[in-house]
Amino acid sequence: MIIILYIYVRISIIKVVYFTEFLVNKRLKRKEILPFTIKKMFAKKKQKAVLFLINELGYTQREAQRFISKGRILVNGEKMLKTAGEIEGEFEFIYFEPITKGLVPNHEDDEFVVFDKPSGVLVHPQTKKTPYSLIDELKYQFGRDANIAHRIDQETSGLVLCSKNKDSERKLKMMFQEREMQKKYLAMVHGEIKDEFIVDAPLLRSQAKSAFVRMVVKVHEDGKKSITNFKPIKYYPDLDMTMIECSPKTGRQHQIRVHLFHVKHPIVGDPIYGQSEEMIIKFLDRELSPQDRIKNGGATRLLLHANELEFELNNKIYHLKSKIDFTTICMNSLKV
């Protein structure tokens, strides 16, 4: 009974930390909510807040309405949540102020840019307390209209395709949706793989209220069709690990990770699939040391890397490759 209660409490904590926005109040200081900033503003005449954001700050109507509904406008320290709300005189606006760590793009074109995302960097901030994510780098370097066209997991490194404007954002996201984007990943997996193979196994993501359960995907007959091609590249007999190329034909959450776990060749360093519930919770709570990660999963990080992207845009074919030496990263991640 005590164990069940402990797990329930831990799951509740995870849900608060990972799946809700940080609540902002008037006593928060700027340093506590980076990269979001509270800025004092002044409306000379009484007007709808949505119109102020559109006319004075250049946001679209959709953006302005979303900001208000998320409580980004504070009047006398209180959140305005009604999109039809009015402002007059001084008020506060909470907005995203991107920062940079100097990440250099892998490739830049007129309409898009590609970054080699390091492992550990989020694509988007989880909460307003997230100090840095790839969207920071993108918007700092290429402006407010730039956006990320797809997602990869926080611990997955490699190529992330980003649009420079709203038009290219629609085009690129549609390519992913219509499966016109060819993707290839590299993964170091446990055990020896000698031949190419295909996993055609439907994946189901839990709809449970529990954040812990909801993040775990499994092979299930009621799931969505999911196909991944796998090809061995090199076997390391002293490690009993194989470097493989993974080509997902569908784009399900955790698809490569779950398919490899399903065929009993889990990715080295995977902190979720193949781990006990206790270890998963400790990972989510950031309680695992690098030594713990190596002991339980074989590496200090998930050894999965987005290595290639191929697509056609405006009658031109692009074949982009990561510039990261993933083999060296793998070997370094096997030791502390």
C-alpha positions in Angstrom: 0.0 0.0 0.0 2.9 2.4 0.9 4.6 1.6 -2.5 1.4 2.3 -4.4 0.9 5.6 -2.6 4.6 6.6 -3.2 4.3 5.9 -7.0 1.0 7.9 -7.1 2.6 10.9 -5.4 5.7 10.8 -7.7 3.5 10.5 -10.8 1.5 13.5 -9.6 4.7 15.5 -9.3 5.9 14.5 -12.8 2.5 15.6 -14.2 2.9 19.1 -12.6 6.5 19.5 -13.7 6.3 18.2 -17.3 2.8 18.9 -18.5 1.6 22.2 -17.1 2.7 25.8 -17.6 4.4 27.6 -14.8 1.9 30.0 -13.2 2.9 33.6 -13.4 2.1 36.1 -10.7 3.0 39.8 -10.2 5.9 39.0 -7.8 7.9 37.0 -10.3 11.2 38.5 -11.3 12.6 38.4 -14.9 15.5 36.1 -13.9 13.0 33.5 -12.6 11.1 33.0 -15.9 13.8 33.3 -18.6 13.5 33.2 -21.5 10.2 34.9 -20.9 10.2 38.6 -20.0 7.6 40.8 -18.2 7.5 44.2 -19.8 5.5 47.2 -18.7 3.5 48.8 -21.4 1.0 51.7 -21.7 -2.2 52.1 -23.7 -3.0 55.7 -24.3 -6.7 55.0 -24.8 -9.1 52.3 -23.8 -9.1 49.5 -26.4 -9.3 45.8 -26.8 -6.1 44.1 -25.7 -6.0 42.0 -28.8 -6.0 45.1 -31.1 -3.1 46.6 -29.1 -1.0 43.5 -29.6 -1.9 43.5 -33.4 -1.5 47.2 -34.1 1.3 48.1 -31.7 3.4 44.9 -31.5 2.8 43.4 -34.9 1.3 40.1 -33.8 -1.3 38.3 -35.9 -4.8 38.0 -34.6 -4.4 34.3 -33.8 -1.1 35.0 -31.9 -2.7 37.9 -30.0 -5.7 35.8 -29.0 -3.5 32.9 -27.9 -1.3 35.1 -25.7 -4.3 36.6 -23.9 -5.9 33.2 -23.4 -2.6 32.0 -21.8 -2.6 34.9 -19.4 0.2 36.8 -21.0 -1.4 40.2 -20.2 -1.4 41.3 -16.6 -3.6 44.2 -15.4 -2.9 45.3 -11.9 -1.0 42.1 -11.4 -4.0 39.9 -12.5 -4.1 37.8 -15.6 -6.5 38.8 -18.4 -7.9 35.6 -19.8 -10.8 36.9 -21.9 -9.7 37.6 -25.5 -12.3 40.4 -25.6 -10.8 42.1 -22.6 -9.9 45.8 -22.7 -6.8 47.7 -21.5 -6.2 51.4 -20.7 -3.1 52.9 -19.1 -0.3 50.8 -17.7 -0.3 47.0 -18.0 2.3 44.2 -18.2 2.9 41.8 -21.1 4.8 38.5 -20.8 6.6 37.6 -24.0 9.2 35.2 -25.2 12.6 36.8 -25.5 15.0 34.3 -27.2 18.6 33.9 -26.2 21.5 32.4 -28.1 24.3 30.0 -27.3 25.9 30.5 -30.6 24.7 27.3 -32.2 25.8 27.5 -35.9 23.3 26.2 -38.5 24.2 23.0 -40.4 22.6 24.4 -43.6 20.8 27.6 -44.5 18.6 28.3 -47.5 16.3 31.1 -48.5 13.2 29.5 -46.9 14.6 27.2 -44.3 17.5 26.5 -41.9 18.7 23.2 -40.4 20.4 22.8 -37.0 22.4 19.9 -35.6 20.7 19.8 -32.3 22.9 18.6 -29.4 21.6 15.9 -27.1 19.9 17.3 -24.0 18.5 20.4 -25.7 14.8 20.7 -25.9 13.2 21.6 -29.2 10.6 23.7 -27.4 10.5 24.9 -23.8 8.6 22.7 -21.4 7.7 25.5 -19.1 8.4 29.2 -18.7 11.3 28.2 -16.5 13.1 26.3 -19.3 16.3 28.4 -19.6 17.1 27.5 -23.3 15.7 25.4 -26.1 16.3 25.2 -29.9 13.4 27.7 -30.6 15.5 30.3 -28.7 18.4 29.9 -31.1 16.1 29.8 -34.1 14.2 33.0 -33.3 17.2 34.8 -32.0 19.0 34.3 -35.3 16.2 34.4 -37.8 13.4 36.4 -36.3 9.9 36.0 -34.8 8.3 34.3 -37.8 10.9 31.5 -37.9 9.5 28.2 -36.5 10.5 24.6 -36.1 8.9 22.2 -38.6 9.0 19.0 -36.6 10.2 17.5 -33.3 12.9 15.1 -32.1 13.2 13.9 -28.5 15.3 15.9 -26.0 18.0 13.3 -25.8 18.1 12.6 -29.5 20.8 14.6 -31.3 20.9 15.6 -35.0 19.1 17.4 -37.7 16.1 19.6 -37.0 14.5 21.4 -40.0 13.1 24.9 -39.4 11.2 27.4 -41.5 12.2 31.0 -41.9 8.7 32.4 -42.5 5.0 31.4 -42.3 4.8 30.3 -45.9 7.7 27.9 -45.7 6.4 26.7 -42.3 3.2 25.5 -44.0 5.1 23.8 -46.8 7.5 22.0 -44.6 5.0 20.9 -42.0 2.8 19.5 -44.8 5.7 17.5 -46.1 6.1 15.8 -42.8 2.3 15.3 -42.5 2.1 13.8 -46.0 5.3 11.7 -45.4 7.2 13.4 -48.2 10.2 13.9 -46.0 12.7 11.1 -46.1 14.5 10.7 -42.7 17.4 8.5 -41.7 18.7 8.0 -38.1 21.7 6.3 -36.6 21.3 4.3 -33.5 23.7 2.2 -31.3 21.7 -0.9 -30.1 22.3 -3.8 -27.8 23.2 -7.1 -29.4 24.3 -8.1 -32.9 22.2 -7.4 -36.0 23.4 -9.1 -39.1 20.8 -8.4 -41.7 18.4 -5.7 -42.8 14.9 -6.0 -41.5 11.6 -4.2 -41.4 9.3 -3.7 -38.3 5.7 -3.2 -39.2 4.0 -2.9 -35.9 1.2 -0.5 -34.8 2.0 1.9 -32.0 -0.5 3.0 -29.4 0.0 6.0 -27.1 -1.9 5.8 -23.8 -4.7 8.3 -23.3 -4.5 7.9 -19.5 -4.6 10.9 -17.2 -1.3 9.9 -15.7 1.6 11.8 -17.2 3.9 8.9 -16.6 1.7 6.4 -18.4 0.9 8.9 -21.2 4.5 9.3 -22.3 5.0 5.5 -22.8 4.2 4.1 -26.3 3.7 0.4 -26.9 3.1 -2.0 -29.8 -0.6 -2.7 -29.8 -3.1 -4.0 -32.4 -5.3 -0.9 -31.7 -2.5 1.5 -32.5 -1.6 3.4 -35.6 0.2 1.8 -38.5 4.0 2.2 -38.0 6.8 1.0 -40.2 10.6 1.3 -39.8 13.4 -0.1 -42.0 16.6 -1.1 -40.2 20.1 -1.7 -41.7 23.2 -2.8 -39.8 26.3 -0.7 -40.3 28.9 -2.1 -37.9 29.0 -4.6 -35.1 31.3 -4.0 -32.1 31.9 -7.5 -30.6 33.8 -6.3 -27.6 30.7 -4.2 -26.6 28.1 -6.6 -28.1 26.5 -3.5 -29.8 25.6 -2.7 -33.4 25.4 0.6 -35.1 22.4 0.7 -37.4 20.6 3.0 -39.8 16.9 3.5 -39.1 14.5 4.8 -41.8 11.0 5.5 -40.4 8.3 5.4 -43.0 5.7 6.8 -40.5 6.2 9.5 -37.9 4.9 8.2 -34.6 6.1 9.3 -31.2 9.1 7.2 -30.0 8.7 5.0 -33.1 12.3 3.9 -33.6 12.8 3.4 -29.9 9.7 1.3 -29.4 10.2 -0.8 -32.6 13.8 -1.6 -31.5 12.7 -2.5 -28.0 10.0 -4.7 -29.5 12.5 -6.8 -31.4 14.7 -7.0 -28.3 17.5 -4.7 -29.6 16.8 -1.6 -27.4 18.8 1.5 -28.1 21.8 1.9 -25.8 21.2 4.5 -23.2 17.4 4.6 -23.5 16.1 5.8 -20.2 12.5 4.7 -20.8 12.1 1.5 -22.9 13.7 -1.5 -21.2 13.9 0.3 -17.8 12.0 -0.4 -14.6 9.3 2.0 -13.5 11.6 3.1 -10.6 14.4 4.0 -13.0 12.1 5.9 -15.3 10.7 8.0 -12.5 14.3 8.7 -11.3 15.2 9.8 -14.8 12.2 12.1 -15.1 13.1 13.6 -11.7 16.7 14.1 -12.9 18.0 11.9 -10.1 20.2 9.6 -12.2 23.9 10.3 -12.3 26.0 9.5 -15.5 27.2 6.4 -13.6 23.6 5.4 -13.0 22.7 5.9 -16.7 25.6 3.7 -17.8 24.8 1.0 -15.2 21.2 0.8 -16.2 21.1 1.6 -19.9 24.7 1.3 -21.1 25.4 5.0 -21.9 25.1 8.5 -20.4 22.5 9.5 -23.1 20.1 8.0 -25.6 22.3 6.9 -28.5 19.9 8.0 -31.3 20.9 10.6 -33.9 18.9 12.2 -36.7 21.5 11.9 -39.5 19.9 12.7 -42.9 16.9 14.5 -44.4 15.9 14.4 -48.0 13.0 16.3 -49.6 11.9 18.4 -52.5 11.0 22.1 -52.1 10.2 24.5 -54.9 11.4 22.0 -57.6 14.7 21.5 -55.9 15.9 18.3 -54.2 17.8 18.7 -50.9 19.8 15.9 -49.3 21.1 17.1 -46.0 23.5 15.2 -43.7 24.5 15.8 -40.1 28.0 17.1 -39.5 28.3 15.5 -36.1 30.6 12.5 -35.6 28.1 10.2 -34.0 30.4 7.2 -33.7 32.8 9.2 -31.5 29.9 10.5 -29.4 28.7 7.0 -28.9 32.1 5.8 -27.7 32.5 8.8 -25.3 29.0 8.2 -23.9 29.8 4.6 -22.9 32.1 5.9 -20.1 32.1 8.7 -17.6 
